[in-house]
Amino acid sequence: MNENYKKAPNILTDKDLAYLKDIFGWNHTAYKNEMEALNYIEDKSVKDMITEATKLFKENMNLVLDIVKDGENGK
């Protein structure tokens, strides 16, 4: 079957999913570690910095989930 596309179809390959899984895992591990570290840090400026980092890790995880969700819906 030879189909011509004016733009590439929005699909996720197995390789894409493996890469997204890795990205999610890296951010999830960092998020968990930083959340745990917050229990032991007393310096407010360091706590603030770690809190900002955890927000970034969580945003990254949500981005990956959105990509996978959009791929499932064919968006």
N, C-alpha and C positions, 0 to 999 in steps of 0.2 A: 504494500500500500504506500503510495507516494503522495503525501499531502504537503502542500505548500502553506506556510504560515506567514502572515504579514508581521507577526511578532511571535516570539517564542511562547509556547504554552507554559502556564504557571504550574509546574509539577515539582514534586520533591522526589529525588532519586534515593536509592539506598545509601549512596555515598553522602548525599546532602544530610539525610537523617542521622547518619553516624557522626558527621561533623557537628551537627546541632546538638546531639547527645553529649558530645565532648564539651562543647561550649557551656551547655547547661550544667554539666557536672563540675566543671572548674569553678563556675560562679556559685553553685550551690555549696560546694566545699568551703570556698572562701567566706561565703555568707555565714555558714554555721560556725566556722572558726572565729570570725570576728564577733559574732553575737555572743559566743562563749567568752571571748577575751574581755568584752565590756563588763563582765562580772568581776574582773580582777583589776581593772584600771581605775585609778583614782584621779589622775590629772585630767582636769576638765577639757583642756585644749586637745589632748590626745583622744579623750572620749568623743569629743565632737568630730574629730577627723575620722575615727573608726565608724561612728554613726553615719557620716556621709558616705563612707566606703560601702557600708552595708546597704544603703539605699541604692547605690550604683549596681551592686551585685544583684539585688532584687529586681531592679529595672531590666538588667540584662537577661535574667531568667524569664521574666515576663515577655520580653521581646522574642525570645526563642519559642516560648509557648504560643505566642501570637502567630509566628511564622508557620509553625506546625498546624495550628488551627486553620489558618487561611489556606494552607496547602490541602487540608482535608476537604475544605469547602470549595476548592477550585477557584479561589479568588485571585 
